[in-house]
Amino acid sequence: TSVHGLYIEASAPIYANVRHLVSNQAGSLTAKGKKALGKMFRAGIMRDIWSGASYRSVFVSVMASQDQTTITFDDIKPGVVFYGTSKSGSPATTDPITITLQANESYVIGLRGPYPGLGTDINDINGISIIADKPVAVASGNWLGGPIYTGHQDIGIDQVVPVTLAGTEYVLLKGQAPSTGTYGPTESPTVIALANDTYVYVNGSATPVNS
């Protein structure tokens, strides 16, 4: 659906953070300013196990910064069907979506449980491409995603940066969440490749983890 986005402007450098709180769940998104604007993106969500609960969902949101901005959602993996979109193929898959927005308008695509007809892993939403002919800002994430079927879940949202700012080396910081047991692994990195034949190496190993 198309909705109005939130545009913040100041006469001097500022910090902008959007927070959401409901019941015992909360989410926080830090706007990345001009670094967030670009013409090519890949959507990302945290790893999730679909529980069938109606309160779990995933989304991708795009906001235009200029009038008459044409945006295309593509590279949608087989079996992923977003609400209110045309679909084709077997398994049924949302067709590429092309829309036009005016400045500060947003367009949101998403899935809300129980994900009827989903013919694939919910995590296949990772990697969907967003291409625009003028600079846009993109946010994506989960509403109550989690590593198990019930409980142990939270809001995970972020404003992603354009692929022009993607790198080849990253440092990950682990918290105190368990790696095994009922809830493990809770903290798990997700790597989205931008090109074919991309290999990922961890801790200086000469053997890629995705070989």
N, C-alpha and C positions, 0 to 999 in steps of 0.2 A: 504494500500500500504506500501511497505518497502522503507525506506529512511535512509539517514545518520543522526545521532543525533549530538548534540553539546557537546563535551567533553572538560572540562576546568581543567587544573592541574596547581598548583602553589607550590613554595618551602616553602611558609608560609601560615597561615590561610588567606582566602580571603572571600569576599562577592560577590555572583553572582546573578545578576538580569537581566531577559530578558524582554524587553519592546517593545511594538508594537504600532504604531500610524498611523492612516489613516483617513483623513478627520477630522471629529469631534468625532472619536471613538478611545479609547486607552485601552490597557491591560498591566498588569504587573504580572510577575511570578518570585518569589524568589526561587532559587534552594536551597534545604535543605541539600546538601552535603551527607555525608555518612548515615545520618538518613533517607534519601529518598530511600536507597537501601533495597530491601527485596524480598521475594518470594511469598507473598500473599497480594493482594490489593482488594479494592472495589472502583469502579469508582464513582465519584460524580460530579454533575452539579448543578448550581443554578436553582431555580424554574423558569419555563418558560411557557408562553402561546404561542402555535404555531400560528403564524400570517398568514402563507401561503407565506410570502415574501422569495424570493430566496436568500437573503443575510443573513438569520439566519441559524445557524447550531450548531451542538454539536459534540464532538469528544472525543476519548480516545486514548492516545499515550503511547507506551511502548518502552524503550530503554534498550538494553542489555549492561551489563558491562563485559561480558566474551564471548568468542567464543562458538559456538554450544549450545546456550541457547534455550531451548524449552519452549514456552509460550502458555497457553491456556486461551481463553476468554470463559466464561461459565456463567450460571445463567442469561441468557438473557431472559427477560420477554416476554410473548406471545405478538405478534404484533410488536415487535421491529425488523426492518430489516435494516441492515447497507448496504451501497452501495458496490456492487461488491462481495457480499457474497452469499453462498448457503443458501437456506431457505426451510423450510418444515412446515407441520402442518396447523391448522386452528384455529385462524388466522395465516397467514404465519409469521414465526419467523426465524431469522438467526440461523443456526445450530452452535454448539460450534466450535470455530476457534482454530486450533493448528498450530503454525508456529515456525520456527527455525531461530534465528538471530545470527550474529557474533557480536563481541564487538563493541559498539558504533553505531550499526545499530538500527533504530527505525521502529516500525510498527504502523500504524494509522488506526483506524476505525472511521467512522463518518456518520452523516446524514446531508444533506443539503436540504433546502426547495425546493419544497413544500412537502417534505417527502411523496412521492407517496406510497400508499398502507399501510401507518402506521395505524395499527389496535389498537392502544392503546394511552394512555397519553404519551406525549414526555418525561415527567419527570420519566417515568419508566426506563429510561437509568440508573438512580441512582441504585447502588447496583450490577452492573455487576461485576463478579469476574475475576481477573487476577491472574493466578497461574503460576509460573516459577520454573524451576529446578535449576536455578542459580540467583544471585541477579540482579534485574532490577530496573529501575526508571520509574514511571508512572505519566503522567500529564493528566488532563481531564478538560472539561469545555464547555462554550458556546461562540459562536461568535454572538454577538448582541442578547443575551437573554433578555427577559423582562417580566414584569407582566401583560402587556396589549397587544392588537393585533397590534397596531401601535405606534411607538415612544417610548420614555422612556425606552431605551434599552442600553446595553453596553456589552463589552467583559468581561467575567468572567472566568478566568482560574487559575489553581493552580497545583502545584506538590503535589500529595497526598503521605502520609506516609503509610508504610505497616501496616497491621492489628495488628502486634505484638506491635505497639506503640499506639493502640487505647485505650481510657480510659473509665471510667464510670461517670466522673464528669467534667463538662465544665462551663466556665463563658463566657457569650455572651455580646458583647459590641454593643449597638445600636447607629446609627448615627442620622441624622436629617431628614431622609426620612419620608414621611407621612405614617401613619398606615391605613388610610381610605381615601375615596374619589376616584377621577378618577384614580390615580396611585397606590393606596394602595391595599393590604399591599406590599410595595416595599421590605422591609427587613424582610426576613422570614428564620428561621433556617431549615436545613434539617438534619434529623437523619437517619443514615443507620445502621440497626441492623446486627450484625455478627452471631447471634444465634437465634433460634426460641424462642418464649415466652419471648421476651425482652420488658420490660416496661420502659417508660420514665416519669420521675417526674420533675416538674418545680417549682422552688422557695420553696422547702421544702414541697410541698403538699404531702399528703399521698395517693392521688388518681392519678393514671397515666393518662397522657393526651391521651394515645392511648388505653384506656380500652374499 
